[in-house]
Amino acid sequence: MSSLRSILFRHLVRLGSLSNRADVSISQLRASMEKGNWFLSLAIPCGTEILPTSAGGVPAEWVLPPSKSYCGTLLFLHGGAFVMGSPRSHRGLAARIAAASHLRALVIDYRLAPEHPFPAALEDTLIAYRWLLKEHCRASEIVLAGDSAGGNLVLAALLALRAAGEALPAAAVCLSPATALDGKGESLRTLAERDPVLRAETVGPLVAAYVGDHDPAEPLLSPLYGDLHGLPPLLLQVGSDEILLSDVISFAERARQAGVAVELEIWEGMWHVWQIGAPWMPEATRAIQRIGAFIQRQLAVHTQAA
């Protein structure tokens, strides 16, 4: 059963979210997210250090939890339908995941559509990953993570790296990931009235700005349709009440069929990227704790094998 706080939070999210309204422009969406609308403006954990940097030419920031005993690096990719968001808007979420995982986080400010459509955001992701490998750590010490559009970029980056024969990270974590951009998922319609954050008819045009002239079913846009063999262990968290549910379930099934170790968590009564509600909402806090435990398990496997 959902907590009383999550029920209240859900109603507040529905009232405060602009991404479910058709009368809001991209510039208004960006301004709302960047000034810190109420559910993205929760304070980062006390003692967290923020250090601006350049990840091979991609603007980014290090998000460093108070504990300096890091066992690896989290490359975090923010959500925002590919048209909005930044390290600033998501540093609280990245900081809590990093702290739960005993990692430092690198959050990149990838280029946004419509000014920079596909494959700009994916290119920036790959540049940052390769920079980490060159300057800071081994692939076995890196975990990719992202929410929503950022989860799409995580999966697309894995496909691109594997196709290029490059070293893959130890694991990847996707929060409410957009696994397909072709708009065919069943829950886009069946759960349209339950998701307080997203509406297919309003998010669709934003995603189209990123897709541009490309086929939205291309695997690097819709990883659901890609060859998933050889990917690292994955943790997928999705809410039972969000419009991306069916696509996430389909991706998990296809990944398992391809031999990928997948942990799929469907959180009853939760919605799109509810993890942003930590620490106020207990379900969000527990979800982040589970992410931290998953990451620690995966990194321990590589440490033992070294």
C-alpha positions as CSV (number, residue, x, y, z in Angstrom):
1,M,0.0,0.0,0.0
2,S,1.3,3.5,-0.9
3,S,2.3,5.6,2.0
4,L,0.3,8.7,3.0
5,R,3.3,10.9,2.0
6,S,3.4,9.3,-1.5
7,I,-0.4,9.9,-2.0
8,L,0.1,13.5,-1.1
9,F,3.2,13.8,-3.2
10,R,1.4,12.3,-6.2
11,H,-1.3,15.0,-6.0
12,L,1.3,17.7,-5.7
13,V,3.2,16.3,-8.6
14,R,0.1,16.3,-10.8
15,L,-0.6,19.9,-9.9
16,G,3.1,21.0,-10.3
17,S,4.1,19.1,-13.4
18,L,4.2,21.1,-16.7
19,S,5.2,18.1,-18.9
20,N,1.6,16.9,-18.9
21,R,0.2,20.2,-20.3
22,A,-0.1,21.0,-24.1
23,D,-0.1,24.8,-23.6
24,V,3.5,25.0,-22.3
25,S,6.5,25.8,-24.5
26,I,9.9,24.2,-24.4
27,S,11.4,27.4,-23.1
28,Q,8.8,27.4,-20.3
29,L,9.6,23.8,-19.4
30,R,13.3,24.6,-19.3
31,A,12.9,27.6,-17.2
32,S,10.7,25.7,-14.7
33,M,13.2,22.9,-14.4
34,E,16.2,25.1,-14.1
35,K,14.8,27.5,-11.5
36,G,14.1,24.4,-9.5
37,N,10.3,23.7,-9.6
38,W,9.2,22.3,-6.2
39,F,9.7,18.6,-6.7
40,L,13.1,18.9,-8.3
41,S,14.5,21.5,-5.8
42,L,14.9,19.2,-2.8
43,A,18.3,19.9,-1.2
44,I,21.2,17.7,-1.9
45,P,22.5,15.8,1.2
46,C,24.5,17.8,3.7
47,G,28.2,17.8,2.9
48,T,27.9,17.0,-0.8
49,E,30.4,18.8,-2.9
50,I,29.7,20.1,-6.4
51,L,32.7,20.7,-8.7
52,P,32.2,21.9,-12.3
53,T,34.4,20.2,-14.9
54,S,34.7,19.4,-18.5
55,A,34.4,15.8,-19.5
56,G,36.4,15.7,-22.7
57,G,34.7,18.9,-23.8
58,V,31.2,18.1,-22.5
59,P,30.2,20.5,-19.6
60,A,29.7,18.5,-16.5
61,E,29.9,18.5,-12.7
62,W,31.3,16.1,-10.1
63,V,28.8,15.4,-7.4
64,L,30.8,14.1,-4.4
65,P,29.1,12.6,-1.4
66,P,30.4,13.4,2.1
67,S,32.2,10.1,2.4
68,K,35.4,10.2,0.3
69,S,35.8,6.4,0.2
70,Y,34.5,5.9,-3.3
71,C,34.5,2.5,-4.8
72,G,33.8,3.7,-8.3
73,T,32.2,6.3,-10.5
74,L,28.6,6.9,-11.4
75,L,28.1,8.5,-14.9
76,F,24.6,10.0,-14.5
77,L,22.4,11.1,-17.3
78,H,19.5,13.4,-16.5
79,G,16.0,13.1,-17.8
80,G,13.8,15.8,-19.4
81,A,12.4,14.4,-22.6
82,F,15.7,15.2,-24.4
83,V,14.8,18.9,-24.5
84,M,15.3,20.1,-20.9
85,G,17.2,19.4,-17.7
86,S,20.8,19.7,-16.6
87,P,23.2,18.7,-13.8
88,R,21.6,21.4,-11.7
89,S,18.1,20.1,-12.0
90,H,19.1,16.5,-11.1
91,R,22.1,16.8,-8.8
92,G,19.9,16.0,-5.8
93,L,18.9,12.7,-7.3
94,A,22.4,11.9,-8.5
95,A,23.8,12.8,-5.1
96,R,21.5,10.4,-3.3
97,I,22.2,7.5,-5.6
98,A,25.9,8.2,-5.4
99,A,25.8,8.2,-1.6
100,A,23.8,5.0,-1.5
101,S,26.3,3.4,-3.9
102,H,29.5,4.7,-2.3
103,L,30.4,6.3,-5.6
104,R,31.3,9.7,-6.9
105,A,29.0,10.9,-9.6
106,L,29.7,12.7,-12.9
107,V,26.6,14.4,-14.2
108,I,26.9,15.7,-17.7
109,D,25.2,18.6,-19.4
110,Y,24.5,17.0,-22.7
111,R,23.2,19.0,-25.7
112,L,19.5,19.3,-25.9
113,A,16.9,19.2,-28.7
114,P,15.5,20.8,-30.8
115,E,18.7,22.8,-31.2
116,H,20.7,19.6,-31.1
117,P,18.7,16.5,-32.2
118,F,19.8,12.9,-32.3
119,P,22.6,11.8,-32.0
120,A,24.0,14.9,-30.2
121,A,23.0,13.7,-26.6
122,L,24.3,10.2,-27.3
123,E,27.6,11.6,-28.7
124,D,28.1,13.6,-25.6
125,T,27.4,10.6,-23.4
126,L,30.0,8.5,-25.2
127,I,32.6,11.4,-25.1
128,A,32.1,11.6,-21.3
129,Y,32.4,7.8,-20.8
130,R,35.6,7.6,-22.9
131,W,37.0,10.6,-21.0
132,L,36.4,8.7,-17.7
133,L,38.2,5.7,-19.1
134,K,41.2,7.8,-20.3
135,E,41.5,10.1,-17.3
136,H,40.0,8.5,-14.2
137,C,39.1,4.8,-14.0
138,R,38.6,1.4,-15.6
139,A,35.4,0.3,-17.2
140,S,34.9,-2.2,-14.3
141,E,34.7,0.8,-11.9
142,I,32.0,2.7,-13.8
143,V,28.2,2.4,-13.5
144,L,25.9,4.2,-15.9
145,A,22.6,5.5,-14.6
146,G,19.9,7.7,-15.8
147,D,16.2,8.6,-15.5
148,S,13.6,8.8,-18.2
149,A,15.4,10.2,-21.3
150,G,18.6,9.7,-19.5
151,G,17.7,6.0,-19.1
152,N,17.3,5.8,-22.9
153,L,20.8,7.3,-23.3
154,V,22.2,4.8,-20.9
155,L,20.9,1.9,-22.9
156,A,21.8,3.5,-26.3
157,A,25.3,4.1,-25.0
158,L,25.7,0.4,-24.1
159,L,24.6,-0.6,-27.6
160,A,26.9,1.8,-29.2
161,L,29.9,0.8,-27.0
162,R,29.3,-2.9,-27.6
163,A,29.0,-2.4,-31.4
164,A,32.3,-0.5,-31.4
165,G,34.0,-3.3,-29.4
166,E,34.8,-1.0,-26.5
167,A,34.9,-1.9,-22.8
168,L,31.5,-1.9,-21.1
169,P,30.7,-0.5,-17.6
170,A,30.3,-2.8,-14.7
171,A,26.5,-2.3,-14.7
172,A,23.7,0.1,-15.5
173,V,20.7,1.5,-13.7
174,C,17.6,2.9,-15.4
175,L,14.9,4.8,-13.6
176,S,11.6,4.9,-15.6
177,P,13.6,4.6,-18.9
178,A,12.2,5.5,-22.3
179,T,13.1,2.2,-24.0
180,A,11.2,3.0,-27.2
181,L,10.5,6.3,-28.9
182,D,8.0,5.1,-31.5
183,G,4.9,5.6,-29.4
184,K,3.6,2.1,-29.7
185,G,3.7,1.0,-26.0
186,E,0.3,-0.2,-24.8
187,S,0.6,1.6,-21.4
188,L,1.0,5.0,-23.2
189,R,-2.8,4.7,-23.6
190,T,-4.0,2.4,-20.8
191,L,-2.2,4.3,-18.0
192,A,-2.7,7.8,-19.5
193,E,-5.0,8.8,-16.6
194,R,-2.9,7.3,-13.8
195,D,0.5,8.9,-14.6
196,P,0.6,12.3,-12.9
197,V,3.8,13.4,-14.8
198,L,3.6,12.3,-18.4
199,R,1.0,12.4,-21.2
200,A,1.8,10.8,-24.5
201,E,0.2,13.6,-26.5
202,T,2.4,16.3,-24.8
203,V,5.6,14.4,-24.5
204,G,5.4,13.0,-28.0
205,P,6.2,16.3,-29.7
206,L,9.2,16.8,-27.4
207,V,10.6,13.4,-28.2
208,A,10.0,14.1,-31.9
209,A,12.3,17.1,-31.6
210,Y,15.1,14.8,-30.5
211,V,14.3,12.1,-33.1
212,G,14.3,14.6,-36.0
213,D,14.4,13.0,-39.4
214,H,15.5,9.6,-38.1
215,D,13.3,6.5,-37.8
216,P,12.2,6.4,-34.1
217,A,12.6,2.6,-34.2
218,E,16.3,2.8,-34.8
219,P,18.0,0.8,-31.9
220,L,20.0,3.8,-30.8
221,L,16.7,5.7,-30.4
222,S,14.6,2.8,-29.3
223,P,16.9,0.3,-27.5
224,L,13.9,-2.1,-27.2
225,Y,14.5,-3.0,-30.8
226,G,18.2,-3.5,-30.6
227,D,20.4,-6.6,-30.3
228,L,20.8,-6.8,-26.6
229,H,23.3,-9.6,-26.3
230,G,26.4,-8.9,-24.2
231,L,25.1,-6.0,-22.2
232,P,26.2,-5.7,-18.5
233,P,23.8,-6.4,-15.6
234,L,20.9,-4.0,-15.6
235,L,18.5,-2.7,-12.9
236,L,15.3,-1.3,-14.2
237,Q,12.9,0.5,-11.9
238,V,9.5,1.5,-13.1
239,G,6.2,2.5,-11.5
240,S,3.0,0.5,-12.0
241,D,1.1,3.7,-12.8
242,E,3.4,5.2,-15.5
243,I,2.8,5.3,-19.2
244,L,6.3,3.8,-20.0
245,L,5.5,0.6,-18.1
246,S,4.8,-1.7,-21.0
247,D,7.9,-0.7,-22.9
248,V,10.1,-1.2,-19.9
249,I,8.6,-4.7,-19.3
250,S,9.1,-5.6,-23.0
251,F,12.7,-4.4,-22.8
252,A,13.4,-6.5,-19.7
253,E,11.9,-9.6,-21.4
254,R,14.0,-9.1,-24.5
255,A,17.1,-8.5,-22.6
256,R,16.6,-11.7,-20.5
257,Q,16.0,-13.7,-23.7
258,A,19.4,-12.3,-24.9
259,G,21.1,-13.6,-21.8
260,V,21.4,-10.3,-20.0
261,A,21.2,-10.3,-16.2
262,V,18.2,-8.0,-15.6
263,E,16.6,-7.0,-12.3
264,L,13.2,-5.5,-13.1
265,E,11.4,-3.7,-10.2
266,I,7.8,-2.7,-10.7
267,W,6.8,-0.4,-7.8
268,E,3.1,-0.6,-7.0
269,G,1.3,2.7,-7.1
270,M,4.4,4.7,-8.2
271,W,4.7,7.0,-11.2
272,H,7.3,8.3,-13.6
273,V,10.7,8.9,-11.7
274,W,9.1,8.9,-8.3
275,Q,12.7,8.5,-6.9
276,I,13.0,12.2,-7.1
277,G,10.9,12.4,-4.0
278,A,13.6,11.2,-1.7
279,P,14.2,11.8,1.2
280,W,10.6,13.0,1.9
281,M,8.8,10.1,0.4
282,P,9.6,6.6,1.9
283,E,9.1,4.7,-1.4
284,A,11.6,7.0,-3.1
285,T,14.2,6.5,-0.3
286,R,13.7,2.7,-0.4
287,A,14.1,2.7,-4.2
288,I,17.4,4.5,-4.0
289,Q,18.6,2.2,-1.3
290,R,17.9,-0.7,-3.6
291,I,19.8,1.0,-6.4
292,G,22.8,1.4,-4.0
293,A,22.7,-2.3,-3.0
294,F,22.5,-3.4,-6.6
295,I,25.5,-1.3,-7.6
296,Q,27.6,-2.4,-4.7
297,R,26.9,-6.1,-5.6
298,Q,27.9,-5.6,-9.2
299,L,31.1,-3.7,-8.3
300,A,32.0,-6.3,-5.7
301,V,31.8,-9.0,-8.5
302,H,34.5,-7.1,-10.5
303,T,36.6,-6.5,-7.4
304,Q,36.7,-10.2,-6.6
305,A,37.5,-11.1,-10.1
306,A,40.4,-8.6,-10.3
